[in-house]
Amino acid sequence: MTSHKITSDQLRSRDWFDNPDHPGTTALCIERYMNQGITLEELTSGRPIIGICQSGSDLTPCNRHHVELVQRVKDGIRAAGGVPFEFPLHPIHENVRRPTAALDRNLAYLGLVEVLHGYPLDGVVLTTGCDKTTPASLMAAATVNVPAIVLSGGPMLNGWRGAERVGSGTIVWEMRKRLAAGEIDYPEFLSRIADSAPSVGHCNTMGTASTMNSLAEALGMSLPGSAMIPGPYKERGAVAYATGERVVDMVWEDLRPSDILTREAFENAVVTCSALGGSSNAPVHINAIARHAGVAFDNDDWQRLGHEIPLLTNVMPAGAYLGEEFHRAGGVPAVMHELLEAGRLHGDVVTANGATLADNLSGRMTRDEAVICRYANPLVEHAGFLNLKGNLFDSALMKTSVIARDFRERFLEDAEDPNAFEGRVVVFDGAEDYHARIDDPELAIDERTILVMRGAGPVGHPGGAEVVNMQPPAALLRRGIESLPCLGDGRQSGTSGSPSILNASPEAATGGPLALLQSGDRLRVDLGRCEVRLQVDDAELAVRRERLEAAGGYGYPADQTPWQQIQRSLVEPLADGMTLRDATAYRDVARRSPPRDNH
């Protein structure tokens, strides 16, 4: 047990369970918990009450094993002298939730804030896994600011088909192309994709789930080396126990998210994300967590800090291996060790185990240079994001680590105009429009066409849908052209290897210039200048704007649920983290605004 910084009478839970000034309220708080066998001594003896935010359920298969894993967390909490209280997180399942799981991130955040603020919890273990369970949990922890620690469920085991590795998510985008080209039939399509999910756990690729859990570790919010232990490994149960033990000490030390989630920690996360070849969704979520932590952070920071960082992680979709090899090669600490040695990280930041980042990374070098490269011998020299601007949007991101050789040769290696290209656009208004028309020969889509997806943002879809990574029409796929430039105001899956221009803000649905774009217009994309320009004169755009406003603005589907209406009325652009307007004003509410008595 650590030396105490606070005493038992300073625990939040004492206001509920041992408050002689309000005996009636105290009795009401205690008596009903005793009907499950919890003793009066447990609740009144000054032991920390530790919440366990349970993200696993039958609706959330990537987190389902937390239902069993949480028993080891409870064992660790009890061994350290705490009392565990398990409670549910609103389910978030990326693949199945319609119209998009992005709607659930803010909803889960709101619910978790209310639980952490309004119940007798001194600390919390945040069980994470599927994409948005991690940012939702960290956003809430930053807001309420009780001692908190992240426990990832870990990735699945490697998927295999014969001797070929099959990466979850990534295989979907590859097989979609082969199905459209007529190379495989529908039953084989389903069979090959099913090979990618061989065990419990989240995506075994460096998609959004693996990225966000890795970045939770990079931020210092989980135990070193814990993020990418595969879900079925025995070490996963061991780190669950250690996490339960540690959170009790964090309560006594009064070590809170505000002590860990500093600007330096967020800068470390950006640098680490680039070296991991991390998901294009990471900027949205990291910007959101930073805003709730009171740290000013935007997409310019992502380019400034991360673009020149090399790719060190040879994991799909930017590489060849999967989660098991990454863990065995040293995982997140091995990547961060290379970055720290290169002077790219702040080593003096504090982390959840109470040590500095530099202490945690001591001796944690790569154990397999084919999987985790040395800084001096990277897979890609510059692997971060570009923040593109122009007359169509104020901010849009491009992930450079996944620009394939074929794409680079076709679009970026003109000796007279390097790192730039121009093309005619074909515009789609939502995923349904794309699926209905992509193979229409009258669109005249060729190998230089730029595909544009709009109406896919936080307001338009609603929620920000993963639909910008559009595949070419079947006619081009059959000719061997597997990718076209894509641009849009939505997102794409972190498991996709498409170098799309994503998260364009402001979106069409809120009056962004994308709403004025027409099929047949020409765009110029200049990566050297970080610029995208619509080649239509201002007078014509003014006419289009007047026509659009006369028609009532850019149209999008009506709300289907009360939450869709609420979110649309409050949500901010993807570039700003897709947070809820005014919600970021609420910080450290556990100390600044203790909840009022209920009786």
C-alpha positions as CSV (number, residue, x, y, z in Angstrom):
1,M,0.0,0.0,0.0
2,T,1.2,3.5,-0.8
3,S,1.7,6.2,1.7
4,H,-1.4,8.2,2.1
5,K,-1.8,11.8,0.8
6,I,-5.5,11.9,2.0
7,T,-7.1,10.4,5.0
8,S,-10.2,8.3,5.2
9,D,-12.4,11.1,6.3
10,Q,-11.5,12.9,3.0
11,L,-13.0,10.2,0.8
12,R,-16.0,11.3,-1.3
13,S,-17.9,8.2,-0.3
14,R,-17.9,9.3,3.4
15,D,-20.5,12.0,2.5
16,W,-22.9,9.2,1.6
17,F,-21.9,6.4,3.9
18,D,-20.7,8.0,7.2
19,N,-22.0,11.5,7.6
20,P,-23.2,12.1,11.3
21,D,-24.5,15.5,10.3
22,H,-27.1,13.9,8.1
23,P,-27.9,10.6,9.8
24,G,-31.2,10.1,7.9
25,T,-29.6,10.5,4.5
26,T,-26.7,8.3,5.5
27,A,-29.0,5.5,6.6
28,L,-30.9,5.7,3.3
29,C,-27.7,5.4,1.4
30,I,-26.4,2.5,3.4
31,E,-29.5,0.3,4.0
32,R,-30.3,-0.7,0.4
33,Y,-26.8,-1.7,-0.5
34,M,-26.9,-4.1,2.4
35,N,-29.6,-6.2,0.8
36,Q,-26.9,-7.8,-1.4
37,G,-24.7,-8.9,1.5
38,I,-22.4,-5.9,1.7
39,T,-21.7,-5.3,5.4
40,L,-22.0,-2.1,7.4
41,E,-18.4,-2.4,8.3
42,E,-17.4,-2.3,4.6
43,L,-19.4,0.9,4.0
44,T,-18.4,2.8,7.1
45,S,-14.8,1.8,7.9
46,G,-13.2,4.3,5.6
47,R,-12.3,2.0,2.8
48,P,-12.3,3.6,-0.7
49,I,-15.4,2.8,-2.8
50,I,-14.2,2.0,-6.3
51,G,-16.5,2.0,-9.3
52,I,-15.9,-0.4,-12.2
53,C,-17.4,1.0,-15.4
54,Q,-18.5,-2.2,-17.2
55,S,-18.5,-1.7,-21.0
56,G,-19.0,-5.4,-21.8
57,S,-22.4,-6.7,-22.7
58,D,-23.9,-9.1,-25.3
59,L,-24.5,-6.0,-27.5
60,T,-20.8,-5.1,-27.4
61,P,-18.9,-8.2,-28.4
62,C,-15.5,-6.5,-28.6
63,N,-15.8,-5.7,-24.9
64,R,-17.8,-8.8,-23.9
65,H,-15.0,-10.5,-22.0
66,H,-14.8,-7.7,-19.5
67,V,-17.9,-9.4,-18.0
68,E,-15.5,-12.2,-16.8
69,L,-12.3,-10.1,-16.6
70,V,-13.9,-7.7,-14.1
71,Q,-13.7,-10.4,-11.4
72,R,-9.9,-10.0,-11.4
73,V,-10.3,-6.3,-11.1
74,K,-12.6,-6.8,-8.1
75,D,-10.0,-9.2,-6.5
76,G,-7.3,-6.5,-6.9
77,I,-9.5,-3.8,-5.4
78,R,-10.4,-6.0,-2.4
79,A,-6.7,-7.0,-1.9
80,A,-5.7,-3.4,-1.7
81,G,-8.4,-2.6,0.8
82,G,-11.1,-1.1,-1.4
83,V,-14.8,-2.0,-2.0
84,P,-15.8,-2.6,-5.7
85,F,-19.0,-1.4,-7.2
86,E,-19.7,-2.5,-10.8
87,F,-22.0,-0.5,-13.0
88,P,-22.8,-0.4,-16.8
89,L,-21.7,1.9,-19.6
90,H,-24.1,2.6,-22.4
91,P,-23.3,0.0,-25.0
92,I,-21.2,1.1,-28.0
93,H,-20.6,-1.4,-30.9
94,E,-18.9,0.1,-33.9
95,N,-20.0,-2.5,-36.5
96,V,-23.6,-2.9,-35.7
97,R,-25.0,0.4,-34.2
98,R,-27.0,2.3,-36.7
99,P,-27.0,5.0,-38.0
100,T,-23.5,5.1,-36.4
101,A,-21.8,4.4,-33.1
102,A,-20.5,7.9,-33.1
103,L,-23.9,8.9,-31.7
104,D,-23.2,6.8,-28.7
105,R,-19.8,8.3,-27.7
106,N,-21.4,11.6,-26.3
107,L,-24.4,9.8,-24.9
108,A,-22.2,7.3,-23.0
109,Y,-20.0,10.3,-21.9
110,L,-23.0,12.1,-20.4
111,G,-24.3,9.0,-18.6
112,L,-20.9,8.3,-17.1
113,V,-20.4,11.9,-15.9
114,E,-23.7,11.6,-14.0
115,V,-22.7,8.3,-12.4
116,L,-19.2,9.4,-11.4
117,H,-20.6,12.7,-10.0
118,G,-23.7,11.6,-8.3
119,Y,-22.8,8.3,-6.7
120,P,-20.5,7.5,-3.8
121,L,-17.4,6.6,-5.8
122,D,-13.8,7.5,-4.7
123,G,-12.2,6.2,-7.8
124,V,-13.0,4.3,-11.0
125,V,-11.7,1.6,-13.3
126,L,-12.7,2.3,-16.9
127,T,-13.0,-0.9,-18.9
128,T,-12.5,-0.1,-22.6
129,G,-12.1,-1.8,-25.9
130,C,-14.3,-1.0,-28.9
131,D,-13.5,2.3,-30.5
132,K,-15.6,4.9,-28.7
133,T,-15.7,3.2,-25.3
134,T,-12.2,4.6,-24.6
135,P,-12.8,8.3,-25.5
136,A,-16.2,8.3,-23.9
137,S,-14.7,7.0,-20.6
138,L,-11.7,9.4,-20.7
139,M,-13.9,12.4,-21.5
140,A,-16.1,11.6,-18.5
141,A,-13.1,11.0,-16.2
142,A,-11.6,14.3,-17.3
143,T,-14.8,16.1,-16.5
144,V,-15.5,14.7,-13.1
145,N,-11.9,14.3,-12.1
146,V,-12.0,11.4,-9.6
147,P,-9.0,9.1,-9.6
148,A,-9.4,6.9,-12.7
149,I,-7.5,4.3,-14.6
150,V,-8.1,2.6,-17.9
151,L,-8.2,-1.2,-18.4
152,S,-8.3,-2.3,-22.0
153,G,-9.8,-5.6,-23.0
154,G,-7.0,-6.2,-25.5
155,P,-7.1,-7.2,-29.2
156,M,-8.3,-10.5,-30.6
157,L,-5.8,-13.2,-31.5
158,N,-4.4,-13.1,-35.0
159,G,-6.9,-14.1,-37.7
160,W,-5.6,-16.6,-40.2
161,R,-6.7,-18.2,-43.5
162,G,-4.1,-20.8,-44.2
163,A,-0.7,-19.2,-43.8
164,E,-2.2,-15.7,-44.5
165,R,-2.8,-13.2,-41.7
166,V,-6.3,-11.8,-41.7
167,G,-6.7,-8.5,-40.0
168,S,-10.1,-7.5,-38.5
169,G,-11.7,-4.6,-40.4
170,T,-8.9,-4.3,-42.9
171,I,-10.0,-7.6,-44.6
172,V,-13.5,-6.1,-45.1
173,W,-12.2,-3.3,-47.3
174,E,-10.0,-5.7,-49.3
175,M,-12.8,-8.3,-49.8
176,R,-15.3,-5.7,-50.8
177,K,-13.1,-4.8,-53.8
178,R,-12.7,-8.5,-54.7
179,L,-16.5,-9.1,-54.4
180,A,-17.3,-6.0,-56.6
181,A,-14.7,-7.1,-59.2
182,G,-16.3,-10.6,-59.4
183,E,-13.2,-12.4,-58.1
184,I,-15.1,-14.0,-55.2
185,D,-18.8,-14.7,-54.5
186,Y,-20.9,-13.7,-51.5
187,P,-20.5,-16.9,-49.4
188,E,-16.7,-16.7,-49.8
189,F,-16.9,-13.0,-48.9
190,L,-18.5,-13.7,-45.6
191,S,-16.3,-16.7,-44.9
192,R,-13.1,-14.8,-45.4
193,I,-14.2,-11.9,-43.3
194,A,-15.3,-14.3,-40.5
195,D,-11.7,-15.5,-40.3
196,S,-10.6,-12.2,-38.9
197,A,-12.4,-12.7,-35.5
198,P,-10.9,-15.8,-34.0
199,S,-11.3,-14.9,-30.3
200,V,-12.5,-12.5,-27.7
201,G,-11.1,-9.0,-27.9
202,H,-11.3,-5.9,-30.1
203,C,-9.8,-5.4,-33.6
204,N,-6.4,-7.1,-34.0
205,T,-5.3,-4.4,-36.5
206,M,-4.2,-0.8,-35.6
207,G,-7.7,0.4,-36.1
208,T,-9.5,2.9,-33.9
209,A,-9.9,0.4,-31.0
210,S,-6.2,-0.6,-30.8
211,T,-5.2,3.0,-31.4
212,M,-7.3,4.6,-28.7
213,N,-6.4,2.0,-26.1
214,S,-2.7,2.5,-27.1
215,L,-3.1,6.2,-26.7
216,A,-4.8,5.8,-23.3
217,E,-1.5,4.2,-22.3
218,A,0.5,6.9,-24.1
219,L,-1.4,9.5,-22.2
220,G,-0.5,7.8,-18.9
221,M,-4.0,6.6,-18.0
222,S,-3.3,2.9,-17.9
223,L,-0.6,0.6,-16.6
224,P,2.5,0.4,-18.8
225,G,2.4,-2.3,-21.4
226,S,-1.3,-3.1,-20.7
227,A,-3.0,-1.7,-23.8
228,M,-2.2,-4.4,-26.4
229,I,-2.0,-7.6,-24.3
230,P,-4.3,-9.9,-26.4
231,G,-7.7,-10.5,-24.8
232,P,-7.3,-14.3,-24.2
233,Y,-3.7,-14.1,-22.8
234,K,-3.2,-14.9,-19.1
235,E,-1.4,-11.6,-18.8
236,R,-4.7,-9.9,-19.4
237,G,-6.2,-11.3,-16.2
238,A,-3.0,-10.4,-14.3
239,V,-3.0,-6.8,-15.4
240,A,-6.7,-6.6,-14.5
241,Y,-5.8,-7.6,-11.0
242,A,-2.9,-5.1,-10.9
243,T,-5.2,-2.3,-12.2
244,G,-7.7,-3.0,-9.4
245,E,-4.9,-2.8,-6.8
246,R,-3.5,0.3,-8.3
247,V,-6.7,2.3,-8.4
248,V,-7.0,2.1,-4.6
249,D,-3.5,3.5,-4.2
250,M,-4.5,6.3,-6.7
251,V,-7.3,7.3,-4.4
252,W,-5.1,7.5,-1.4
253,E,-2.5,9.5,-3.4
254,D,-5.3,11.7,-4.7
255,L,-3.8,11.1,-8.2
256,R,-6.5,12.4,-10.6
257,P,-6.9,12.7,-14.4
258,S,-6.1,16.4,-14.2
259,D,-2.6,15.4,-12.9
260,I,-2.1,13.1,-15.8
261,L,-3.9,14.7,-18.8
262,T,-1.6,17.6,-19.3
263,R,-0.7,19.3,-22.5
264,E,2.6,17.4,-22.5
265,A,0.7,14.1,-22.2
266,F,-1.5,15.0,-25.2
267,E,1.6,15.9,-27.2
268,N,3.0,12.5,-26.4
269,A,-0.2,10.9,-27.6
270,V,0.0,12.7,-31.0
271,V,3.7,11.6,-31.5
272,T,2.9,8.1,-30.5
273,C,-0.1,7.9,-32.8
274,S,2.0,8.8,-35.8
275,A,4.6,6.1,-34.9
276,L,1.8,3.6,-34.5
277,G,0.2,4.4,-37.8
278,G,-2.8,5.1,-35.7
279,S,-6.4,5.6,-36.8
280,S,-7.7,8.7,-38.6
281,N,-10.4,8.8,-35.8
282,A,-7.7,9.5,-33.2
283,P,-7.6,13.3,-33.7
284,V,-11.4,13.5,-33.2
285,H,-11.2,11.6,-29.9
286,I,-8.0,13.0,-28.6
287,N,-9.1,16.6,-29.3
288,A,-12.4,15.8,-27.4
289,I,-10.6,14.4,-24.4
290,A,-8.2,17.4,-24.4
291,R,-11.1,19.9,-24.5
292,H,-12.8,18.1,-21.5
293,A,-9.4,18.2,-19.7
294,G,-9.2,21.9,-20.3
295,V,-6.3,21.7,-22.7
296,A,-6.5,23.7,-26.0
297,F,-5.7,21.3,-28.8
298,D,-6.6,21.2,-32.5
299,N,-5.7,19.6,-35.8
300,D,-2.9,22.1,-36.4
301,D,-1.2,20.5,-33.4
302,W,-1.6,17.1,-35.0
303,Q,0.3,18.3,-38.1
304,R,2.9,20.3,-36.2
305,L,3.7,17.6,-33.7
306,G,3.1,14.4,-35.6
307,H,3.5,14.8,-39.4
308,E,7.3,14.3,-39.4
309,I,7.3,11.4,-37.0
310,P,8.3,8.1,-38.7
311,L,6.2,5.0,-38.8
312,L,7.7,2.5,-36.5
313,T,4.9,-0.1,-36.2
314,N,4.5,-2.7,-38.9
315,V,0.9,-3.5,-38.2
316,M,-2.1,-3.5,-40.5
317,P,-3.5,-1.4,-42.1
318,A,-0.2,0.5,-42.5
319,G,1.9,-2.7,-42.2
320,A,1.9,-6.4,-42.3
321,Y,1.5,-7.9,-38.8
322,L,-1.3,-8.0,-36.2
323,G,-1.8,-7.5,-32.5
324,E,-0.1,-10.7,-31.2
325,E,3.2,-9.9,-32.9
326,F,3.0,-6.3,-31.8
327,H,2.5,-7.3,-28.1
328,R,5.3,-9.8,-28.3
329,A,7.6,-7.2,-29.9
330,G,7.2,-4.9,-26.9
331,G,3.9,-3.2,-27.6
332,V,3.3,0.5,-26.9
333,P,6.3,0.9,-24.5
334,A,8.8,-0.3,-27.1
335,V,7.4,2.3,-29.6
336,M,7.5,5.0,-27.0
337,H,11.0,4.0,-25.9
338,E,12.3,4.7,-29.5
339,L,10.5,8.0,-29.5
340,L,11.8,9.0,-26.1
341,E,15.4,8.1,-27.1
342,A,15.0,10.3,-30.2
343,G,13.9,13.2,-28.0
344,R,10.3,13.2,-29.3
345,L,8.5,12.7,-26.0
346,H,8.1,14.5,-22.7
347,G,9.6,11.9,-20.3
348,D,8.8,13.7,-17.1
349,V,5.0,13.5,-17.2
350,V,3.3,11.5,-14.4
351,T,1.4,8.4,-15.2
352,A,-1.3,6.3,-13.5
353,N,1.2,4.0,-11.8
354,G,2.7,7.1,-10.0
355,A,6.0,6.9,-12.0
356,T,7.2,9.2,-14.8
357,L,6.9,8.1,-18.4
358,A,10.7,7.9,-18.6
359,D,10.8,5.6,-15.6
360,N,8.2,3.3,-17.2
361,L,10.0,3.1,-20.5
362,S,13.4,2.3,-19.1
363,G,14.8,-0.8,-20.8
364,R,11.6,-1.4,-22.9
365,M,13.2,-1.5,-26.3
366,T,11.8,-3.5,-29.3
367,R,12.2,-7.2,-29.2
368,D,11.5,-7.7,-32.9
369,E,12.6,-5.1,-35.3
370,A,10.5,-6.6,-38.1
371,V,7.4,-5.6,-36.1
372,I,8.6,-2.5,-34.2
373,C,11.3,-0.7,-36.1
374,R,14.1,1.4,-34.7
375,Y,13.7,5.1,-35.0
376,A,16.7,5.3,-37.4
377,N,15.2,2.6,-39.7
378,P,11.5,3.3,-40.0
379,L,8.9,1.9,-42.4
380,V,7.9,5.5,-43.5
381,E,9.8,8.7,-42.9
382,H,6.8,11.0,-42.3
383,A,3.7,9.1,-41.0
384,G,1.5,11.6,-39.3
385,F,-1.6,13.6,-40.4
386,L,-1.8,16.6,-42.7
387,N,-4.3,19.3,-41.8
388,L,-5.6,20.5,-45.1
389,K,-7.4,23.8,-45.6
390,G,-8.9,25.8,-48.5
391,N,-12.1,27.3,-49.9
392,L,-14.1,24.1,-49.2
393,F,-13.4,23.7,-45.5
394,D,-11.4,25.1,-42.6
395,S,-9.9,21.7,-41.6
396,A,-9.7,18.2,-43.0
397,L,-7.2,15.4,-42.2
398,M,-5.2,13.1,-44.4
399,K,-3.4,10.1,-42.9
400,T,-0.1,9.9,-44.8
401,S,1.2,6.6,-43.5
402,V,-1.3,4.7,-45.7
403,I,-0.6,6.3,-49.0
404,A,0.1,3.3,-51.1
405,R,2.8,3.1,-53.8
406,D,0.2,2.8,-56.6
407,F,-1.7,5.9,-55.3
408,R,1.5,7.9,-54.9
409,E,2.6,7.1,-58.5
410,R,-0.7,8.0,-60.0
411,F,-1.4,11.2,-58.1
412,L,1.7,12.6,-56.3
413,E,4.8,12.0,-58.5
414,D,4.3,14.4,-61.4
415,A,7.8,15.9,-61.8
416,E,6.3,19.3,-62.8
417,D,3.7,19.3,-59.9
418,P,5.0,17.1,-57.1
419,N,2.7,16.1,-54.2
420,A,-0.3,17.7,-55.9
421,F,-3.0,16.6,-58.3
422,E,-6.2,17.9,-59.9
423,G,-9.3,16.1,-60.8
424,R,-13.0,16.2,-61.7
425,V,-15.3,15.4,-58.8
426,V,-18.4,13.2,-58.5
427,V,-20.5,14.1,-55.5
428,F,-22.6,11.7,-53.4
429,D,-25.0,12.8,-50.7
430,G,-24.8,10.1,-48.1
431,A,-23.9,6.4,-48.2
432,E,-27.2,5.4,-49.7
433,D,-26.6,7.7,-52.7
434,Y,-23.1,6.3,-53.2
435,H,-24.2,2.6,-53.1
436,A,-27.1,3.4,-55.5
437,R,-25.0,5.2,-58.1
438,I,-21.3,4.3,-57.9
439,D,-21.6,1.8,-60.9
440,D,-23.7,4.1,-63.0
441,P,-21.7,4.5,-66.3
442,E,-23.2,7.9,-66.9
443,L,-21.1,9.3,-64.0
444,A,-18.0,8.7,-66.3
445,I,-15.8,7.9,-63.3
446,D,-12.2,7.3,-64.5
447,E,-8.8,6.8,-62.8
448,R,-8.4,10.5,-62.1
449,T,-11.8,11.2,-60.6
450,I,-12.1,12.5,-57.1
451,L,-15.0,10.9,-55.1
452,V,-16.8,13.3,-52.7
453,M,-19.0,12.1,-49.8
454,R,-21.1,14.8,-48.0
455,G,-24.0,14.8,-45.7
456,A,-22.0,12.3,-43.5
457,G,-20.9,14.6,-40.7
458,P,-22.1,14.9,-37.0
459,V,-25.2,16.8,-38.1
460,G,-25.9,15.4,-41.5
461,H,-25.8,11.7,-41.0
462,P,-26.2,12.2,-37.9
463,G,-23.1,11.3,-35.8
464,G,-20.3,11.3,-38.3
465,A,-20.4,8.1,-40.4
466,E,-17.5,6.0,-41.5
467,V,-18.3,6.2,-45.2
468,V,-15.7,8.5,-46.8
469,N,-13.4,5.6,-47.9
470,M,-15.3,4.8,-51.1
471,Q,-14.1,2.1,-53.4
472,P,-14.1,2.7,-57.2
473,P,-16.8,1.4,-59.5
474,A,-16.6,-2.3,-60.4
475,A,-15.5,-1.4,-63.9
476,L,-12.3,0.2,-62.6
477,L,-11.7,-2.6,-60.0
478,R,-11.7,-5.1,-62.8
479,R,-9.0,-3.0,-64.5
480,G,-6.9,-3.2,-61.4
481,I,-7.5,0.4,-60.2
482,E,-8.3,-0.2,-56.5
483,S,-8.3,3.3,-55.1
484,L,-9.4,6.8,-56.1
485,P,-9.0,10.0,-54.1
486,C,-11.8,10.4,-51.6
487,L,-12.9,13.5,-49.7
488,G,-15.8,14.1,-47.3
489,D,-17.3,15.5,-44.2
490,G,-17.6,12.2,-42.5
491,R,-15.1,9.7,-41.2
492,Q,-13.7,6.3,-42.2
493,S,-12.9,3.2,-40.3
494,G,-9.5,3.2,-38.6
495,T,-8.9,-0.2,-40.1
496,S,-9.0,1.2,-43.6
497,G,-5.9,1.8,-45.6
498,S,-7.4,4.5,-47.8
499,P,-5.6,7.9,-47.8
500,S,-8.8,9.8,-47.8
501,I,-9.3,13.5,-47.0
502,L,-11.6,13.2,-43.9
503,N,-13.5,15.0,-41.2
504,A,-14.0,18.1,-43.4
505,S,-15.2,20.9,-41.1
506,P,-17.6,22.7,-41.3
507,E,-19.8,20.0,-42.8
508,A,-22.3,20.5,-45.6
509,A,-25.3,20.1,-43.3
510,T,-24.2,23.2,-41.3
511,G,-23.7,25.3,-44.4
512,G,-20.1,24.5,-45.1
513,P,-18.9,25.2,-48.7
514,L,-19.0,21.4,-49.5
515,A,-22.8,22.0,-49.8
516,L,-22.0,24.2,-52.9
517,L,-20.0,21.5,-54.7
518,Q,-21.4,20.0,-57.9
519,S,-20.4,16.9,-59.9
520,G,-18.2,18.0,-62.7
521,D,-16.4,20.7,-60.7
522,R,-12.6,20.5,-60.5
523,L,-10.5,20.3,-57.3
524,R,-6.8,20.9,-56.8
525,V,-5.2,19.0,-53.9
526,D,-1.7,20.2,-52.9
527,L,-0.2,18.3,-50.1
528,G,2.9,20.4,-50.1
529,R,0.8,23.5,-49.4
530,C,-1.7,21.6,-47.2
531,E,-4.4,23.0,-49.4
532,V,-7.5,21.9,-51.3
533,R,-9.1,24.4,-53.6
534,L,-12.3,24.3,-55.6
535,Q,-11.6,25.7,-59.0
536,V,-14.9,27.7,-59.3
537,D,-14.9,31.5,-59.2
538,D,-16.4,33.4,-56.3
539,A,-19.3,34.8,-58.4
540,E,-20.5,31.3,-59.3
541,L,-20.2,30.2,-55.7
542,A,-22.2,33.2,-54.5
543,V,-25.0,32.2,-57.0
544,R,-25.0,28.7,-55.7
545,R,-25.1,29.9,-52.1
546,E,-28.1,32.1,-52.8
547,R,-29.8,29.2,-54.5
548,L,-29.1,26.8,-51.6
549,E,-30.4,29.2,-49.0
550,A,-33.5,29.8,-51.1
551,A,-34.1,26.1,-51.0
552,G,-33.9,26.0,-47.2
553,G,-30.2,24.9,-47.0
554,Y,-28.6,21.6,-47.4
555,G,-31.1,18.8,-46.8
556,Y,-30.5,15.8,-44.6
557,P,-32.6,13.0,-43.0
558,A,-35.0,13.9,-40.2
559,D,-34.3,13.0,-36.6
560,Q,-35.4,9.4,-35.8
561,T,-35.0,9.6,-32.0
562,P,-34.9,12.2,-29.3
563,W,-31.2,11.8,-28.8
564,Q,-30.5,12.4,-32.5
565,Q,-32.4,15.7,-32.2
566,I,-30.5,16.7,-29.0
567,Q,-27.1,15.8,-30.4
568,R,-27.7,17.6,-33.6
569,S,-28.7,20.7,-31.8
570,L,-25.5,20.7,-29.6
571,V,-22.7,18.9,-31.5
572,E,-19.6,20.7,-32.6
573,P,-17.6,19.9,-35.8
574,L,-15.3,16.9,-36.1
575,A,-12.3,19.3,-36.1
576,D,-13.3,20.4,-32.6
577,G,-13.7,16.8,-31.4
578,M,-17.4,16.4,-32.0
579,T,-18.0,17.4,-28.4
580,L,-21.3,18.9,-27.1
581,R,-21.5,22.7,-27.0
582,D,-20.9,24.0,-23.5
583,A,-20.2,20.5,-22.1
584,T,-16.5,21.3,-22.0
585,A,-17.1,24.0,-19.5
586,Y,-17.7,21.4,-16.8
587,R,-14.4,20.3,-15.3
588,D,-13.3,19.0,-11.9
589,V,-17.0,18.8,-10.9
590,A,-16.4,16.3,-8.2
591,R,-14.4,18.9,-6.2
592,R,-15.9,22.2,-7.6
593,S,-19.6,21.1,-7.4
594,P,-20.3,18.2,-5.1
595,P,-23.8,16.8,-5.7
596,R,-26.6,18.1,-3.4
597,D,-28.3,15.8,-0.9
598,N,-31.3,13.9,-2.2
599,H,-33.3,13.9,1.1
